[in-house]
């Protein structure tokens, strides 16, 4: 167990993303395919369904409270949500904590201004072939996966990719 934890922490530091037991980095899974209709509940127990956002560009952020690179992205993501108000864009999270209470605590303490699905059992991450956190999935207004970023792609890269999809969305 200790050896796996050390390996995971090294991946966090070197790659800028966190992986349980140092799983391999994958970047192309599901790109140019239809997004799986992801369904679940947020930290308040309210239903949340990805397909309800068809017609909008969706940034799906897979994160967990124990992932330092995930938490480092929160300020940038809060700003993104504010900047995109009134446009056909939404940021949704998928939280990989073991307990929904931890997700709710982090959402409140970090002032997260987007909803996140709770994925304590890992079924949503498995459906999306997520191996490292954070992983960001950018979905166009038609529901097709257009980009998959493992780790923080940087503000310029992410903003450019979102703007290109917003132009196509009309």
Buried (B, 14 or more C-beta within 10 A) or exposed (E): EEEEEEBBBEBBEEBBBBBBEBBEBBEEBBEEEEBBEBEBBBBEEEEBEBEEBBEBBBBBBBBBBBBBBBBEBBEEBBEBBEEBEEEBBBBBBBBBBEEBEBBBBBBEEBEBBBBBBBBBEEEBBEBBEBBBBBBBBBBBBEBBBBBBBBBBBEEEEBBEBBEBBBEEBE
